[in-house]
Amino acid sequence: MNNIVKIIMLSFLAGILFSGCESVPEKNSDASTPTETYKYDVTDEAIIDASPDVVYRALVDECSGKTNWWQPRLSAKLRQGTSSDEIGAVTDITIGKIKLVAKTVEVKKNELVRINYFEGPFRGEDLWKLENVDGKSKISFRWQANPSGILIRFFDLFLDIEKSHSETMKIGFDNLNKFLKEQSPN
């Protein structure tokens, strides 16, 4: 291959890998309405066979590292704070081989938790919402993020990251239902 073709190919590859490499800045912890545009914006929902207060406690315990019903797909460990639903709590999250660090920025007990990712291959936020539906819980999880770093931008060319995210959420929702059923005294 002649040098001109090599230069063109390398320039093309560099353009793909380095396009938009700037990180999304961490959001203010005032949990105001998001104004950023995200590459990924996925909402997953399910009905969980328990009341919102029971589901909320199970989610908080899982994200605080007190339980492990989402493993091996996802694990979390509290780095800072006493509970993942404490404003300012910092949590280390591992999804497969992906490691993220998130900060809790908004909480309405038994209703809503918002966290911001500020370290790892994605920058953005999660929003958990719970709603009572005939004694059960409608759980809604919205993930809004941008890739951060060259490697994840490269894999993004070949992988359906949003589909993979939704698969992880479905597994989590199914595991949550099983976990709560096992915990129920009935």
Secondary structure, 3 states (H helix, E strand, C coil): CCHHHHHHHHHHHHHHHHCCCCCCCCCCCCCCCCCCCCCEEEEEEEEECCCHHHHHHHHHHHHCCCCCCCCCCEEEEEEECCCCCCCCCEEEEEECCEEEEEEEEEEECCCEEEEEEEECCEEEEEEEEEEEECCEEEEEEEEEEEECCHHHHHHHCCCCHHHHHHHHHHHHHHHHHHHHHHHCCC
